[in-house]
Amino acid sequence: MPQRQSDESQLEILSKMYGRYHLGLERGVTLALSKASYRKDCASFLTSDFHDFDQEHFGGTEPVDVFLTCLEQLHSCQVLDVGSGLGGAARHIAQAGCMRVTAVEVHPDRARLAIMLNKLVALDKRVEVLPCDFLTADLDENSYDGVLAILSILHMPEKQIALKKISNSLKPSGRFLIEDFVCPRPLTEEESSFMREEISCPNLMSLDSYLHTLNSAGLRVDSVEQRTVVWAEASRGRLKTFRDNRLRYLNDFSHAEVEDINRLFTASANMLTDRIVEGYRIIGTKTAGIS
């Protein structure tokens, strides 16, 4: 197991990184509300009103829909969303009919916006936001029918502990879908430092190590899907969109802030395009009797 790092230090790095990415999110909420308010055929907001910005991962609702196909008897399911961000995936799951979704999000601004959006779409009774670190979250064991973790484990320094906690939270035969980065080769010291300090991705594992860790945690892997090419294309698209709207951002934010997010998006696109990291979707099941 990797040497334990300071949780506070890594959380500070993550908070700084998401602080940069947070540019324009509140304005995005305002614009979405403004557009929806002109819709005369609907008395309230829809979860789809916020899909342009609240699905903070590659592919929009597609990976969430794949996860939903893994669950049986959705209307009686309890789901855990690890690293839920603005709560877009959690709301999409609840809107599909899931009885209860627990959304764990460490970044306070994102958790606050998620709570607000849940209320706007009248899902606040079925989507509970826990604004805390997943590694220290007080979660009941053997309680969830499904766990979703899209590009969230990569930010956690102690991935073995995180994966074991996912296993512990699942009911026997509960399902999980994880999307994450792995290293196709050992990172150089410079690459490792950049991933840790700039993108808050410490202690990335190889795919073989990742799959072994899942198995050791009592999580059977049912399918593994390579997603690198798809994510690289999406990441380059995100960078182009940001650059195309550069002048708009400069109207509201400083030149330094805009350049900061440009560097982040550029680095994300390059690391996937150059396969410094690879992306995978892993679907599986908790082995019965493991806790």
N, C-alpha and C positions, 0 to 999 in steps of 0.2 A: 504494500500500500504506500502511496506517495507520502512524503513528509507533510504533516499537518501544517497548513498555512494559517495565518491570522484571519479568522472569519471577518473581523471588522475591516481589515485591510482589503480583502478581496471584495467585500460588500461595498466599500468606498469606491473601488475601481469600477464595479458594476454600476453604481449610482452615477458616477461621473460619465460613463459611457452612455447610459440611458438618458442622462441629462442632455447630452448632445443630440441624441436621436429624438428627444422630446420636442425639438423645434417644430412649431406649427401644429402640434396635436390638439391643443386647446382651440386654436383657430379652426382646425378641421371639424371639431365638434360643433362649434358655432355655425359654420357654413352648412353642415349637415342638418342641423336643427332649422336653420333658415329655409333651406330647400323643402324640408318635410312639412313645414308650417303652411306652405302654399297648396298642399295636397288636400283637396276638398272631400275626397271620397274615403278618408280615414280619420277616425277620431283620435288616434294616438300614433306614436312613432312605431316603426317596424325595426326589427333587428337588421334588416337589409339596408336601412338608411345609413348605417355606420360601417358597412362592409368595406368601403373604400380605404378606411384607415384602421379599423379595429382588429383585423386579422393580421397580427404582427408576425407573420411567418411567410414562407414561400408557398404559393399555390392557393392563397385565399381559403375558402371553405373546403377545398378538395380533400386535404388530409383529415379534416374533421368528419367529413361525410364517410370516408373510408373507415374511420374509427367507429362511427355509428353502426356500420354494417357488421361489426364484430360483436355487438351487444344483442342479447336476446331479451325479450319482454321489456323493451325500453321504458315503458310507462311505470315500471316498478324499480327501475335502476337508480343507483346512486353512483355518481361519477366524481372522480378527483381530477382536476386540471392543475398540473404542476407548472408554475411559471406562467400564469394566465394573462399577464399584461393588462390590456384594456378590457379584457373579459369577452372578446369577440367570439372565441371558440366556445366558452362556457355558455354564452347566451344562445349560440347556434344549437348547441346540444339540448339546452332546456326547451328552446322553441320547437325542436323536433319531437318533443314529448317526454324527455327524461324527467323523472320525478324530482331529482335533487342533484345539484352540482355544487361542489366545494371548489372554489378557485383560490389558489395560493399565489400571492404576488408580493415580492419583496420590495419593489420600488413604490414608495408612498404616493407619488403623484399619479402613477398608473392605477394603483388600487383605488385612489379617490375618484378618478374619472370612471373607472369600472363600476363603482357603486352608483354613481350618478346615472350612467347609461342604463344600468339594470332597472333603476326606478322609472326611467323614461319609457322603457318598453314593457313595464309592468311585470318584470321577471325577478324582482328583488326578493320575493318570497321563496323562489326556487333556486336562485343562484346566490350562494353565500361567499363573500370575498373575505379571505383571511390575509390581512396585510402583514406578512411576516416571512422570514427565511424558511424555506421548506425543510431544511436540515434540522431546524429546531421547532417546527410546527407541532402543535399538540393534536395529533390525529388518532382517531380510534383504529385499532388493528382489526383486520378481517372484516372491514365494513363496506368496501367499495366493490361494485360490480365491474368497474372499468377505470383505468387510469390513462390519462392523456398527458404526454410530456413532449411538446414540440419546441425544439431548440431552446431548452431550458436547462437540462442536465449539464450541457457544455459549460455553463457559467459557474457550476458548483465545484469547489476544489476537491471535495471528497466524494467522488462519483460512486465508489463502492458503497458508501453509506447511503447515498441517495437512492441507488438502485435497490438496496436491501429495504429501505423505508417504503419504496413503492410496493415491493413484495409483501411486506408486513401489512400494508394498508388494504391490499386486495383480499377479497374473499377467496377461498379455495375455488379454482377454476375461473377466477376473474380474468378479464382480458386487459391487455395493455397495448398501446401504440406509442412508440418513442421515435422521434426524429432527432438526429444528433450528428455532430461532426466526429470523425475519427481521423487518425493520421496514417496515411499509406506508407510512411517511412518515418524514422526518428527525426524530430525537428532539430534544426541547429539551435544553438544557444540564442542567437539573435531572433530567430523565428519564434521560439518558445517565449522569449521575453515580450515580443510584440503581441502574441496571442493572449498572454496573461495580462499585460498592462494596458493595451489599447482596445482589445475586444472582449476582455474579461473571459477568456477561455483557458483556464489553467488545467494542467495535468491531463491533456487529451490522450486517449488510449488508441491503440491499434484496433482494427475490427475484431481480430481474433481475441484480444484481451477483453474487449467489450462483451462479446458473446459469452466468453468464459465467465465473466463477472455476473452476467445475467443468470447463467445456469447455476452458479454458486449461490445466488440469492434465492433460488427456488423458482426462477422464471424460465419456463420453456419457450424457446424461440420457434415460432411457427413459420415465419417468412422474413426474409431480408431482401430489401429492394434498394439498389443503387440509385441515388437521387442527385448526384453531383452535377451532371450536365444540365438538368432541369433547373437546379438552384443557381448555377452559374449564369445561365441565361436570364433568370429572373433578377439576379443581383445586378447584372449589367443593365437591365431595363430600368431598375430602380435608380441606378446612378445616372442614366441618361435623363430620366424624368426630373430628377433633382437639378441637374445642370440646366435643363431646358427652362426651369422655373427659378433659376438663380436670382434674376433681377427682382422677382416677387419676394423672395426671402430677404434680399438686401434692403427692402423697404421696411422690414419689421425687425431685423436682427443685425448685429454688427458684422463687419467683414470677417473678423476673427472667428465668430461663431459659425458663419456659413462655410468658411474654409475648413473648420474643424469637422463638420459633418461630411463635407466633400471628401476629406481624407479618409474618414471612417468607411464611407460607401465605396470609395475606390479600393481600399485595402480589402474589403469584404469580397468585392467582385474579383480582384486579382487572386486572392488565396484559393478561391474555388476554381477559377479558370485555369490557374497554374497547378491545381491539384496539390497545393501545400496541405490542404485538408480535403477530405471527401465527405459527402453527405449520404446518410442511409436512413431508411425507414424500417423499423423493426417492429413486428407484430408478434405477440405471444400470449401465453397463458400461465397463470400461477399454478404450479404443481400442487395438486390436492394434498393437504396435510402439512404443508410447509408454512411456518410462521416464524 
